[in-house]
Amino acid sequence: MSQYPKPAFFEIKQENDVMGYEDFVVGFSSDSDNGGGDFEVKPLSGTLNGRRGDPTPFSITFKPNDPGGVRNAYLIIETEESKWTYHLMGIVQ
């Protein structure tokens, strides 16, 4: 939840489901509201630890471009072996 134009911040921690390290890329699906433009994520790429390692944190910022309403975005974290999708919902007051 955010009060326009102030940003809101949160974090997702992604665990790898394979034993070894894996390179990843992050993006938003094409069916996200505004192409996911009200959301930012960091990092956009890197390496996930193996299954026994610490989860990788992803910092997400919700900074609405317009007042009022609800924004839906679908964050995708993808490796060669796996793909995780998160539904992000930002509410603007």
Rosetta silent file (secondary structure, phi, psi, omega in degrees, C-alpha in Angstrom):
SEQUENCE: MSQYPKPAFFEIKQENDVMGYEDFVVGFSSDSDNGGGDFEVKPLSGTLNGRRGDPTPFSITFKPNDPGGVRNAYLIIETEESKWTYHLMGIVQ
SCORE:     score description
SCORE:     0.000 S_00000001
   1 L     0.000  140.195 -178.067    0.000    0.000    0.000 S_00000001
   2 E  -143.410  147.672  172.398    1.280    3.441   -0.880 S_00000001
   3 L  -100.856  120.296 -176.829    0.075    7.002   -0.625 S_00000001
   4 L   -57.540  133.316    0.337    0.623    8.751   -3.931 S_00000001
   5 L   -99.720   20.844 -177.086    3.362    9.767   -4.762 S_00000001
   6 L   -74.252  139.997  178.322    5.268    8.117   -1.885 S_00000001
   7 L   -81.906  158.861  171.555    6.920    4.738   -2.595 S_00000001
   8 E  -120.726  148.297 -175.050    6.454    1.540   -0.597 S_00000001
   9 E  -126.560  141.711  172.823    9.209   -1.045   -0.160 S_00000001
  10 E  -155.520  176.068 -173.411    9.207   -4.783    0.442 S_00000001
  11 E  -138.359  143.315  172.316   11.358   -7.850   -0.171 S_00000001
  12 E  -116.635  137.529  174.918   10.968  -11.343   -1.607 S_00000001
  13 E  -112.944  120.186 -176.872   13.467  -14.081   -0.781 S_00000001
  14 E  -105.289  124.001  174.161   13.787  -16.750   -3.472 S_00000001
  15 L   -91.803  144.967  176.854   15.218  -20.179   -2.712 S_00000001
  16 L   -82.354  147.682  179.351   16.741  -22.208   -5.513 S_00000001
  17 L  -105.144   10.392  174.688   15.258  -25.654   -6.149 S_00000001
  18 L  -122.206  162.258 -174.559   18.445  -27.226   -7.565 S_00000001
  19 L   -69.442  -38.502 -174.210   21.709  -28.111   -5.820 S_00000001
  20 L   -91.790  171.482  174.718   24.071  -25.896   -7.814 S_00000001
  21 L   -67.168  147.871  178.086   24.311  -22.186   -8.409 S_00000001
  22 E  -140.589  135.542  174.538   22.112  -20.857  -11.225 S_00000001
  23 E   -72.282  145.430  179.493   22.109  -17.597  -13.133 S_00000001
  24 E  -132.640  159.349  168.977   18.774  -15.775  -13.105 S_00000001
  25 E  -131.167  152.815 -177.087   16.999  -12.924  -14.862 S_00000001
  26 E  -128.233  143.389  175.805   14.034  -10.961  -13.546 S_00000001
  27 E  -165.279 -177.218  178.270   11.244   -9.123  -15.327 S_00000001
  28 E  -113.839  144.199  179.936    7.531   -8.423  -15.436 S_00000001
  29 L   -70.353  158.684 -177.891    5.037  -10.265  -17.619 S_00000001
  30 L   -67.789  -19.632  179.361    3.374   -8.445  -20.505 S_00000001
  31 L   -91.419   12.215  173.709   -0.036   -8.688  -18.814 S_00000001
  32 L   -72.839  143.582  175.158    1.128   -6.579  -15.852 S_00000001
  33 H   -57.685  134.046  178.532   -0.700   -3.267  -15.428 S_00000001
  34 H    55.850   27.555 -178.940    1.335   -0.520  -17.085 S_00000001
  35 H    61.850   21.572 -177.227    3.890   -3.185  -18.043 S_00000001
  36 H    80.165   10.271 -173.385    4.854   -3.319  -14.362 S_00000001
  37 L   -62.954  -17.909  176.609    5.924    0.341  -14.582 S_00000001
  38 L   -85.359   -5.619 -178.935    4.734    1.185  -11.071 S_00000001
  39 E  -118.251  145.490  172.085    7.075   -1.485   -9.679 S_00000001
  40 E  -127.952  146.588  178.024   10.865   -1.729   -9.661 S_00000001
  41 E  -133.964  143.919  175.658   12.904   -4.766   -8.669 S_00000001
  42 E  -140.547  137.746   -1.171   16.589   -5.203   -7.880 S_00000001
  43 L   -81.494  161.868  177.878   18.640   -7.094   -8.821 S_00000001
  44 L   -89.597  -16.483  177.707   17.544   -7.758  -12.403 S_00000001
  45 E  -158.977  165.164 -179.385   20.067  -10.550  -12.864 S_00000001
  46 E   159.189 -152.056 -177.965   22.645  -12.492  -10.907 S_00000001
  47 E  -130.078  127.182  173.343   23.215  -15.932   -9.436 S_00000001
  48 E   -81.079  141.096  172.846   20.980  -17.886   -7.046 S_00000001
  49 L   -64.844  161.426  174.205   22.740  -19.926   -4.380 S_00000001
  50 L   -65.134  170.673 -175.728   22.316  -23.689   -4.488 S_00000001
  51 L   -52.066  -35.684 -177.814   19.425  -25.297   -2.601 S_00000001
  52 L   -85.500   -5.722 -179.389   21.402  -25.491    0.645 S_00000001
  53 L   -86.794  177.491  178.545   22.523  -21.858    0.458 S_00000001
  54 L   -68.152  145.996  175.014   20.807  -18.717    1.648 S_00000001
  55 L   -64.271  154.343  179.142   17.813  -17.486   -0.362 S_00000001
  56 E   -91.298  126.269  178.635   18.432  -14.546   -2.670 S_00000001
  57 E   -83.354  139.741  174.908   16.673  -11.309   -1.623 S_00000001
  58 E  -120.865  120.680  179.565   14.851   -9.206   -4.218 S_00000001
  59 E   -88.834  127.076 -177.885   14.038   -5.614   -3.253 S_00000001
  60 E  -119.391  132.436  176.905   10.774   -4.359   -4.670 S_00000001
  61 E  -116.340  128.569  173.801    9.674   -0.743   -4.796 S_00000001
  62 E  -106.549  109.841  179.543    6.093    0.239   -5.521 S_00000001
  63 L  -126.536   96.203 -175.169    6.051    3.837   -6.722 S_00000001
  64 L   -65.229  138.371  178.039    2.688    4.635   -8.305 S_00000001
  65 L   -84.325  -18.915 -178.652    2.734    6.882  -11.354 S_00000001
  66 L  -138.225  152.418  177.983   -0.889    7.998  -10.835 S_00000001
  67 L   -73.238  154.578  172.398   -3.121    8.513   -7.778 S_00000001
  68 L    69.041  152.000  172.934   -5.778    6.031   -6.716 S_00000001
  69 E    98.993 -174.949 -179.179   -6.558    2.471   -7.697 S_00000001
  70 E  -121.273  136.387  177.333   -4.955   -0.931   -7.647 S_00000001
  71 E  -115.568  129.408  176.595   -1.949   -1.999   -9.756 S_00000001
  72 E  -111.384  134.143  175.892   -1.316   -5.645  -10.567 S_00000001
  73 E  -140.279  153.156 -179.872    2.025   -6.898  -11.797 S_00000001
  74 E  -120.211  106.297 -179.056    3.471  -10.357  -12.311 S_00000001
  75 E   -84.556  131.222 -179.315    7.143  -10.614  -11.355 S_00000001
  76 E  -119.729  125.074  172.676    9.036  -13.458  -13.025 S_00000001
  77 E  -110.713  122.206 -172.753   12.316  -14.873  -11.735 S_00000001
  78 E  -132.033  135.939  171.937   13.747  -17.313  -14.259 S_00000001
  79 L  -119.473 -178.663  177.164   16.747  -19.632  -14.428 S_00000001
  80 L   -64.276  -31.682 -175.516   17.660  -22.251  -16.998 S_00000001
  81 L   -98.672  -26.732 -169.345   15.914  -24.896  -14.858 S_00000001
  82 L  -139.233  163.635  177.499   13.105  -23.046  -13.082 S_00000001
  83 E  -147.413  127.941  178.442   10.638  -20.190  -13.264 S_00000001
  84 E  -120.019  137.535  178.931    8.841  -18.490  -10.372 S_00000001
  85 E  -123.963  132.495  178.606    6.007  -16.008  -10.770 S_00000001
  86 E  -119.168  133.545  175.177    4.787  -13.649   -8.063 S_00000001
  87 E   -89.568  117.097  177.206    1.562  -11.663   -8.208 S_00000001
  88 E  -105.040  134.378  179.403    2.245   -8.161   -6.877 S_00000001
  89 E  -128.697  117.153  177.862   -0.667   -5.939   -5.985 S_00000001
  90 E  -106.494  130.219  179.044   -0.119   -2.292   -5.159 S_00000001
  91 E  -109.548  127.876 -177.882   -2.908   -0.246   -3.643 S_00000001
  92 E  -106.684  126.960  179.189   -2.724    3.531   -4.024 S_00000001
  93 L  -103.095    0.000    0.000   -4.480    5.750   -1.522 S_00000001
